[in-house]
Amino acid sequence: MKHGTLLAAIDLGSNSFRLEIGRYDHGQIQRVAYLKETVRQGNGLDDDRNLTEEAMQRGWDCLARFAERLAGFKKSQVRAVATQTLREAKNREAFLMKGCEILGFPIEVIAGPEEARLIYQGVAHMLPSDNERRLVIDIGGRSTELVLGQGLDARETASFRVGSVAWSMTYFPTGEFTEQAFYRAEIAAQAVLEEAISAYPRDQWQKAYGASGTVGAVADILALSGFPEGEISLEGLDWLVKCLVRAGQASKVQLEGLKDDRRAVIGGGVSVLRALMTLLQITKLHVAQGALRHGVLFEMVEREDHNTDTRDLSIQRLAVRFSVDTTQGQRVGRVAVHLLQFMYPKLSSDEATHMERRCRKLSWAAQLHEVGVAISHSDYHKHGAYILDNADLLGFSMPELHRLGLLVLGQRGKLKKLEAELEETEFAKLLMALRLSLILCHARKDPEHQILKLHCDDHKQRITLTASDAWVNDYPQSTHLLKQESASWQKTPWAFEFVTNK
């Protein structure tokens, strides 16, 4: 990445939307601008887990203001991620479709463990480089993320459905603060977080850090009230709860450092924080400077160097976990990429970058095309798609995993199940390259695919694969399967034709 490149990260949280703009400078990212708006989408979910029209409109209005600030940015310079509220919302696609249009950039919904990993990256990159074992916590609006890590390596990640907005709505719905309400809220939070005790025991970390909203808000209040700056203790939390109970009502709390945008959710946030510190035996929580948005920025830089892309490691780990034949997966991937490159013959420099990304997606799908075999040889493509749709693969957004799953699902059988997806040219080409590669590699040996000629006519949406008579004589089974494949594409927007010449 060139020094001086501007990058932007957008965090669509349950309580606030944040925009961080930074300039890449010799391995570091220097802040250029930071915008934060309290949108409170987390309290806009109705009983059916649908976002209300008002909550969606608040989000869209904020994204419109962010879009104005991002005018002139290229897509490669911006990444927007959404967290727990949009993970939960049944009607999230309605929000995302219009939100992406307003923002002008894609919005990715990321899984909880991936959110935790990115939070850790943001925290770790802004701490001194040493070998200490760290526990990092982040209490958001509707979820809480926990990470055990060392250096830049996040070793254990988890996300729990407990947060400041959700707990405030449930246990402090009218803003009334009582000892009984805090007790009930803390006990309920401990019940959700209890399984974290075994995964994050006290002997596994040397220092605990807290990131983002709730931790930062509590630390500010405590520091201005005479407690040590930059840290939170159980003693300080006990004092804060007494102050809130004494005030009796959120609107009557008079504490220096308590901002208006945090007032409505302070009760829920403090309850979750106390529960977490008690369960995990955290006597002192240090306030971290990094957060999710910083992790997103550093991830954008690191993805420029493919050797450090977390997604590659995640694919490898999943393949090992399900005992996938990696040699066959790599073989299928090489042939598929070779075929795909014929489908995009003339590329500009910008298009070449997109092509590289397509090839990587195709290679991932090829490496995992047999992941479902570990469950059953019958319909393994369906099992594979299910695994990818439900796996927590670090580095991937939920839409990315779903798209990979669709490629795995479409690798064999009728194509009617992907009727809508095949309307998209890129997906159709990726899937055809994968299916043709699987035919050519059916014997689990390297095929002589280099002598085959592939021609793509985008205007007619037709792909033609040409083989010599000699190749046909040498590979009768592949020839038979390729002719059958022509029939598979007959009722789709694309046509495939296998021909021979002398």
MONOR-V470062 format. One record per residue. RES is the residue in one small letter. PSI is psi in whole degrees, -180 to 180 (* if undefined). OMEGA is omega as a letter, one per 20 degrees, with the letter a starting at -180 (NA if undefined). BURIAL is I if it has 24 or more other ideal C-beta (glycine too) atoms within 12 Angstrom, else O. Layout:
# MONOR-V470062
RES&PSI&OMEGA&BURIAL + RES&PSI&OMEGA&BURIAL
This chain:
# MONOR-V470062
m&137&a&I + k&139&r&O + h&138&a&O + g&-6&r&O + t&133&r&I + l&138&r&I + l&149&r&I + a&136&r&I + a&135&r&I + i&127&r&I + d&110&r&I + l&85&a&I + g&174&a&I + s&-28&a&I + n&-44&a&I + s&152&r&I + f&135&a&I + r&143&r&I + l&120&r&I + e&124&r&I + i&127&a&I + g&161&r&I + r&126&r&O + y&127&a&I + d&95&r&O + h&55&r&O + g&-12&r&O + q&165&r&O + i&116&a&I + q&130&a&O + r&134&r&I + v&-41&r&I + a&152&r&O + y&124&r&I + l&138&r&I + k&134&r&I + e&135&r&I + t&103&a&I + v&-31&r&I + r&50&r&I + q&-26&a&I + g&-27&r&I + n&15&r&I + g&12&r&I + l&127&r&I + d&-174&a&O + d&-24&r&O + d&10&a&O + r&38&r&O + n&139&r&O + l&134&r&I + t&161&r&I + e&-38&a&O + e&-43&a&O + a&-41&r&I + m&-41&a&I + q&-39&r&O + r&-42&r&I + g&-45&a&I + w&-40&r&I + d&-41&r&O + c&-45&a&I + l&-33&r&I + a&-39&r&O + r&-38&r&O + f&-39&a&I + a&-38&r&I + e&-39&a&O + r&-26&a&I + l&9&r&I + a&129&r&O + g&-12&r&O + f&144&r&I + k&161&a&O + k&-32&r&O + s&-13&a&O + q&-4&a&I + v&136&r&I + r&128&r&I + a&130&r&I + v&143&r&I + a&149&a&I + t&-138&a&I + q&-43&a&I + t&-44&r&I + l&-19&r&I + r&-37&a&I + e&-36&a&I + a&125&r&I + k&-31&a&O + n&30&a&O + r&-33&a&I + e&-35&r&O + a&-43&r&O + f&-45&a&I + l&-39&a&I + m&-49&a&O + k&-35&a&O + g&-42&r&I + c&-38&r&I + e&-42&a&O + i&-46&a&I + l&-36&a&I + g&8&r&I + f&155&r&I + p&151&r&O + i&123&a&I + e&131&r&I + v&120&a&I + i&148&r&I + a&162&a&I + g&-50&r&I + p&-33&r&I + e&-39&r&I + e&-44&r&I + a&-43&a&I + r&-43&a&I + l&-36&r&I + i&-45&a&I + y&-41&r&I + q&-42&r&I + g&-42&r&I + v&-49&a&I + a&-37&a&I + h&-18&a&I + m&14&r&I + l&160&r&I + p&144&a&O + s&104&r&O + d&-174&a&O + n&16&a&O + e&147&r&O + r&124&a&I + r&147&r&I + l&126&r&I + v&130&r&I + i&149&r&I + d&113&r&I + i&108&r&I + g&-163&a&I + g&-41&a&I + r&2&r&I + s&158&r&I + t&129&a&I + e&140&r&I + l&141&r&I + v&134&r&I + l&130&a&I + g&169&r&I + q&129&a&I + g&-127&r&O + l&7&a&I + d&113&r&O + a&112&a&I + r&-27&r&I + e&120&a&I + t&145&r&I + a&156&r&I + s&134&a&I + f&143&a&I + r&72&r&I + v&131&a&I + g&174&a&I + s&-41&a&I + v&-50&a&I + a&-44&a&I + w&-33&r&I + s&-40&r&I + m&-36&a&I + t&-44&a&I + y&-13&r&I + f&52&a&I + p&-29&r&O + t&5&a&O + g&10&a&I + e&131&a&O + f&116&r&I + t&160&r&O + e&-40&a&O + q&-40&r&O + a&-42&r&I + f&-40&r&I + y&-48&a&O + r&-43&a&O + a&-40&a&I + e&-41&r&I + i&-42&r&O + a&-39&r&I + a&-41&r&I + q&-36&r&I + a&-39&r&O + v&-38&a&I + l&-3&a&I + e&-36&a&O + e&-13&r&O + a&-19&a&I + i&-45&a&O + s&-32&a&O + a&-23&a&I + y&54&a&I + p&157&a&O + r&-31&a&O + d&-1&a&O + q&-6&r&I + w&152&a&I + q&-30&a&O + k&139&a&I + a&135&r&I + y&146&r&I + g&138&a&I + a&155&r&I + s&-156&a&I + g&-69&a&I + t&-47&a&I + v&-46&a&I + g&-41&a&I + a&-45&r&I + v&-43&a&I + a&-40&r&I + d&-44&a&I + i&-47&a&I + l&-41&a&I + a&-40&a&O + l&-9&r&O + s&10&r&I + g&-3&r&O + f&161&a&I + p&137&a&O + e&142&r&O + g&14&r&O + e&160&r&I + i&131&r&I + s&162&r&I + l&-34&r&I + e&-44&r&O + g&-39&r&I + l&-41&r&I + d&-42&r&O + w&-42&a&O + l&-42&r&I + v&-41&r&I + k&-39&r&O + c&-42&a&I + l&-41&r&I + v&-39&r&I + r&-38&r&O + a&-35&r&O + g&-26&a&O + q&140&a&O + a&-39&a&I + s&-17&a&O + k&-1&a&O + v&126&r&I + q&84&r&O + l&128&r&I + e&131&a&O + g&-15&r&I + l&111&a&I + k&153&a&O + d&-35&a&O + d&-12&a&O + r&-14&a&I + r&-44&a&I + a&-17&a&I + v&9&a&I + i&-36&a&I + g&-49&r&I + g&-40&a&I + g&-44&r&I + v&-39&r&I + s&-46&r&I + v&-41&a&I + l&-44&r&I + r&-44&a&I + a&-43&a&I + l&-45&a&I + m&-36&r&I + t&-48&a&I + l&-44&a&I + l&10&r&I + q&44&r&O + i&109&r&I + t&-28&r&O + k&122&r&I + l&120&a&I + h&139&a&I + v&123&r&I + a&149&r&I + q&-32&a&I + g&162&r&I + a&-174&a&I + l&-48&a&I + r&-34&r&I + h&-38&r&I + g&-38&r&I + v&-43&r&I + l&-47&a&I + f&-33&r&I + e&-37&r&I + m&-39&r&I + v&-46&a&I + e&-29&r&I + r&-15&r&I + e&-27&r&O + d&102&a&O + h&-21&r&O + n&-15&a&O + t&12&a&O + d&119&a&I + t&-29&a&I + r&-36&r&I + d&-43&r&I + l&-38&r&O + s&-41&r&I + i&-45&a&I + q&-43&a&I + r&-40&r&O + l&-39&r&I + a&-41&r&I + v&-42&a&O + r&-35&a&O + f&16&r&I + s&45&r&O + v&144&r&I + d&94&a&O + t&-31&r&I + t&-44&r&O + q&-39&r&I + g&-43&r&I + q&-38&r&I + r&-49&r&I + v&-40&a&I + g&-44&r&I + r&-45&a&I + v&-41&a&I + a&-44&r&I + v&-40&r&I + h&-44&r&I + l&-41&a&I + l&-36&a&I + q&-28&r&I + f&-24&a&I + m&-13&r&I + y&72&a&I + p&-37&a&O + k&112&a&O + l&139&r&O + s&177&a&O + s&-41&r&O + d&-42&r&O + e&-30&r&O + a&-35&r&O + t&-43&r&O + h&-38&a&O + m&-39&r&I + e&-40&r&I + r&-39&r&I + r&-44&a&I + c&-37&r&I + r&-42&r&I + k&-44&a&I + l&-41&r&I + s&-41&r&I + w&-46&a&I + a&-39&r&I + a&-41&a&I + q&-28&a&I + l&13&a&I + h&-22&r&I + e&17&a&I + v&-27&a&I + g&-11&a&I + v&-29&r&I + a&-22&r&O + i&-47&a&O + s&141&r&O + h&-23&r&O + s&125&r&O + d&40&a&O + y&-23&r&I + h&-35&r&I + k&-42&r&I + h&-39&r&I + g&-43&r&I + a&-40&r&I + y&-43&r&O + i&-47&a&I + l&-33&r&I + d&-22&a&I + n&1&a&O + a&149&r&I + d&89&r&I + l&113&a&I + l&138&a&I + g&-22&a&I + f&143&r&I + s&164&r&I + m&-42&r&I + p&-36&r&I + e&-43&r&I + l&-38&r&I + h&-40&a&I + r&-41&r&I + l&-41&r&I + g&-37&r&I + l&-38&r&I + l&-42&r&I + v&-40&r&I + l&-39&a&I + g&3&a&I + q&-22&a&I + r&165&r&I + g&-173&a&O + k&152&a&O + l&-1&a&I + k&-31&a&O + k&-16&a&O + l&29&a&I + e&-47&a&O + a&-42&a&O + e&-32&a&I + l&-7&r&I + e&-19&r&O + e&123&a&O + t&-48&a&O + e&-46&a&I + f&-42&a&I + a&-42&a&I + k&-42&r&I + l&-45&a&I + l&-40&r&I + m&-41&r&I + a&-40&r&I + l&-46&a&I + r&-42&r&I + l&-38&r&I + s&-41&r&I + l&-35&r&I + i&-47&a&I + l&-27&a&I + c&18&a&I + h&-28&a&I + a&3&a&O + r&37&r&O + k&158&r&O + d&119&a&O + p&164&r&I + e&68&a&O + h&-17&a&I + q&-26&a&O + i&-3&r&O + l&146&r&I + k&127&r&O + l&132&r&I + h&133&r&O + c&125&r&I + d&97&a&O + d&-35&a&O + h&-45&r&O + k&-4&a&O + q&54&a&O + r&135&r&I + i&129&a&I + t&130&r&I + l&125&a&I + t&134&r&O + a&155&r&I + s&162&r&O + d&-36&r&O + a&-42&r&O + w&-42&r&I + v&-41&r&I + n&-35&a&O + d&-28&a&O + y&67&a&I + p&-37&a&O + q&-43&r&O + s&-40&r&I + t&-45&r&I + h&-45&a&O + l&-36&r&I + l&-37&r&I + k&-38&r&O + q&-35&a&O + e&-31&r&I + s&-42&a&I + a&-32&a&O + s&-29&a&I + w&3&a&I + q&-34&a&O + k&26&r&O + t&169&r&I + p&-21&a&I + w&151&r&I + a&143&r&I + f&134&a&I + e&132&r&I + f&121&a&I + v&160&r&I + t&155&r&O + n&166&a&O + k&*&NA&O
